[in-house]
Amino acid sequence: MANLLKAMPSFEGVAVGAKATARLPVGLTYRQLFINHLRSGVAATEAQMKAEIEDIRLLIDGNVVIEASATELLDLYKYYGYTVQNGQIPLIFSRPWARTINGEDALAYGTKDVQTMSLEVNIASGATSPALALNAVQSAPTNLGQHVVIKRFSRSAAGAGVLEEANLPRGPYGLLAIHASSSALTDVQVLANERIVWEGDASLATQLDHLTGKVSQSGYFHINFANTDRVGDNLPLNLEDFRIKSTFSGPSTFKYILERIDSFVPGN
């Protein structure tokens, strides 16, 4: 079956300062979603999308599987080489940059065994005459298997020095990457069951990213466990202990944005 590009049902509740909701049909497999953001009938610029779309949540059977602001999503995909188009905010499930076809296809969102799927968008109170539409790239029906989940966790560093984080969730899933939204973060060491699995400074992380065409984003420290673009290179998080030791040059309020491979039984 060829990939299909289709308009999705209209958003409900599109208004300044409101939460708009689109209820998506299930059955086919979703490879990407694209939120079309207009303001006064004109495609919003990247800066306008970031300012006016505060939060985006994708829910499957009532479970939030992706939660991020427009800023976080656009910056994340720019890191992977995506060129931002005016008026378009993507949610990328099947990853075109995956090293193998199986790796790309494995992370598409199959909905054959899903009961409900919806997308929620919080529109800022300062937005200008917003209008939203939604399109999807779909393919043949499959069940929901492994899929990328995006979670974020707010943290703060009181000042210069090392901040140790040991409370990020562990479980039966794999970690693709961590994107820490702080320009004050200079060095990171990641330990899995007390074994060092990643350590380096911002310069080394940027150099490593360049090997596979990634573009480090200003204001972020990227920790990529699958830098080869092989999905199988994710870090298993079925661990007794997982911690991050981050060195900061000064105080910082930031988020750890986690891309992980998850799998759950729909309806549970």
C-alpha positions in Angstrom: 0.0 0.0 0.0 1.4 3.4 -0.9 1.7 6.1 1.7 -1.3 8.3 1.9 -1.3 12.1 2.6 -4.7 12.9 4.0 -6.5 15.8 5.7 -7.6 14.8 9.2 -10.9 15.9 11.0 -11.1 19.5 12.0 -9.9 20.8 15.4 -12.6 21.6 17.9 -12.3 24.6 20.2 -9.7 26.7 18.2 -9.6 30.1 20.0 -7.2 32.4 21.7 -6.1 31.0 25.1 -8.0 27.8 24.5 -7.2 24.1 24.1 -8.0 22.8 20.6 -8.7 19.1 20.1 -8.6 16.9 17.0 -10.1 13.4 17.3 -8.2 11.1 14.8 -9.5 8.1 13.0 -7.9 4.8 13.9 -7.2 1.7 11.9 -4.4 2.9 9.5 -0.8 3.4 10.5 0.4 6.9 11.2 3.8 7.8 9.9 3.7 11.6 10.5 1.2 14.3 11.5 1.5 17.9 10.4 -0.3 20.7 12.3 -1.0 23.7 10.0 -0.9 26.9 11.9 -2.4 30.1 10.3 -2.7 33.5 11.9 -5.1 35.9 10.3 -5.1 33.5 7.3 -1.3 33.6 6.8 1.1 30.8 7.6 2.8 31.5 10.9 6.6 31.9 11.0 8.8 29.7 13.1 9.0 32.4 15.8 5.2 32.9 15.8 4.5 29.1 16.0 6.9 28.9 19.0 5.3 31.9 20.7 1.6 31.0 20.1 1.5 27.2 20.4 2.2 26.5 24.0 1.7 22.8 24.4 1.0 19.8 22.1 -0.2 16.4 23.5 -0.8 13.2 21.6 -3.0 10.7 23.4 -3.6 7.1 22.6 -6.4 5.3 24.6 -6.1 8.1 27.1 -2.3 7.8 27.5 -0.2 10.8 26.8 2.5 9.6 24.5 3.9 12.9 23.3 3.9 16.1 25.2 6.0 19.1 24.1 5.7 22.8 23.2 6.0 23.9 19.6 9.4 25.3 20.5 10.6 21.9 21.9 9.2 19.9 19.0 10.6 22.2 16.3 14.0 22.4 18.0 14.1 18.6 18.4 13.4 18.0 14.7 15.8 20.7 13.6 18.4 18.8 15.5 17.7 15.8 13.3 17.9 17.9 10.1 14.3 19.0 9.6 13.9 22.3 7.8 11.0 24.3 9.4 8.3 25.4 7.0 6.1 28.4 7.8 2.8 27.2 9.3 3.9 23.6 9.8 4.6 21.8 13.1 5.4 18.1 12.5 5.0 15.1 14.8 7.3 12.5 13.3 6.7 8.9 14.2 8.3 6.8 11.4 11.8 8.4 11.1 13.1 9.1 7.6 16.6 9.4 9.1 16.7 5.9 10.5 19.6 3.8 9.1 17.5 0.9 7.9 14.0 0.6 6.4 13.0 -1.8 9.2 14.2 0.8 11.8 12.2 3.5 10.1 9.0 1.5 9.8 9.2 0.0 13.2 8.4 3.2 15.0 5.3 4.2 13.0 2.1 4.4 15.1 -0.1 1.5 14.1 -3.7 2.0 15.3 -5.4 -1.2 14.2 -5.8 -2.3 17.8 -6.2 1.3 19.2 -9.6 2.5 20.5 -9.0 6.3 20.5 -6.4 8.7 19.3 -6.5 12.5 19.8 -4.3 15.6 19.5 -4.6 18.5 21.9 -3.0 21.9 21.2 -2.9 24.7 23.8 -3.1 28.1 22.1 -1.4 31.1 23.8 -3.6 34.0 25.2 -1.6 36.4 23.0 -2.2 34.5 19.7 -3.5 36.4 16.7 -6.6 35.1 15.0 -5.4 31.4 15.1 -6.6 28.7 12.7 -5.4 25.1 12.9 -5.7 22.2 10.5 -4.2 18.7 10.5 -2.8 16.4 7.9 -1.4 12.9 8.2 0.9 10.5 6.3 -0.6 7.1 6.7 0.1 3.5 5.5 -1.4 0.0 5.7 -3.0 -1.0 9.0 -0.8 -2.4 11.7 -1.1 -2.9 15.5 0.6 -0.5 17.9 4.0 -1.9 18.6 7.2 0.0 19.5 6.8 3.7 19.2 8.6 6.9 20.1 7.3 8.6 23.3 8.4 12.1 24.2 8.4 13.0 27.9 9.8 16.1 29.7 10.8 16.7 33.3 11.4 20.2 34.7 14.5 20.6 36.9 16.7 23.5 38.2 20.4 23.9 39.2 20.9 26.4 42.0 24.3 27.4 40.7 27.7 26.3 39.3 28.6 22.7 40.0 27.4 19.2 39.5 23.7 18.3 39.6 22.9 14.6 40.1 19.6 13.3 38.7 18.5 9.9 39.7 14.7 10.2 39.5 14.0 9.9 35.8 11.6 6.9 35.2 13.1 3.5 34.5 11.2 0.6 33.0 10.8 -1.8 30.1 11.6 0.7 27.3 14.7 2.1 25.6 16.1 5.6 25.6 17.0 7.1 22.2 18.2 10.6 23.4 18.0 13.2 26.1 17.8 16.9 25.2 18.6 19.2 28.1 17.3 22.7 27.5 20.1 24.6 29.2 22.9 26.7 27.8 24.6 26.6 31.2 25.2 22.8 31.0 28.8 22.1 30.1 29.6 18.4 30.8 27.5 15.3 31.3 28.1 11.8 32.6 25.4 9.2 32.3 25.5 6.0 34.4 23.4 2.8 34.0 23.6 0.5 37.0 26.7 2.5 38.1 28.5 1.9 34.7 29.4 4.9 32.6 27.5 4.7 29.3 28.0 8.3 28.1 30.3 11.2 29.1 31.5 14.3 27.4 31.3 18.1 27.1 29.1 20.2 24.7 31.9 20.4 22.1 32.3 16.6 21.9 28.6 16.0 21.7 28.4 18.5 18.8 31.3 16.9 17.0 29.7 13.4 17.4 26.4 14.7 16.2 28.0 16.0 13.0 29.1 12.5 12.0 25.5 11.7 11.1 24.3 15.1 10.0 22.6 16.3 13.1 22.6 20.0 14.0 23.1 20.8 17.7 20.6 23.5 18.7 21.4 26.6 20.6 20.4 26.4 24.3 20.4 22.6 24.4 22.8 19.9 25.4 22.0 16.7 23.3 22.8 13.3 24.7 22.2 10.8 21.8 22.5 7.1 22.6 21.4 6.1 19.1 23.7 8.6 17.3 24.3 6.0 14.5 20.6 6.4 13.6 20.1 2.7 14.3 17.0 2.3 16.4 18.5 -0.8 18.0 21.2 1.3 19.6 18.9 2.7 22.2 19.8 2.4 25.9 17.7 -0.1 27.7 16.2 1.4 30.8 15.1 -1.8 32.6 17.7 -0.9 35.2 18.1 -0.9 39.0 19.8 2.6 38.8 20.0 5.3 36.2 21.5 8.7 36.9 22.8 11.8 35.1 25.6 13.9 36.6 25.5 17.3 34.9 28.0 20.1 35.4 26.6 23.6 35.2 28.4 26.9 34.8 25.8 28.8 36.7 22.1 28.6 37.9 19.6 27.2 35.4 16.0 26.2 35.2 15.6 23.7 32.4 13.9 20.5 31.2 15.2 17.0 30.4 13.3 16.1 27.2 13.4 12.3 26.7 12.9 10.5 23.5 12.3 6.9 24.3 11.0 3.7 22.6 8.0 2.4 24.4 5.4 -0.3 24.0 2.1 -0.7 25.8 -1.0 -2.8 25.2 -3.8 -0.5 24.1 -6.6 -0.3 26.5 -4.4 -1.0 29.5 
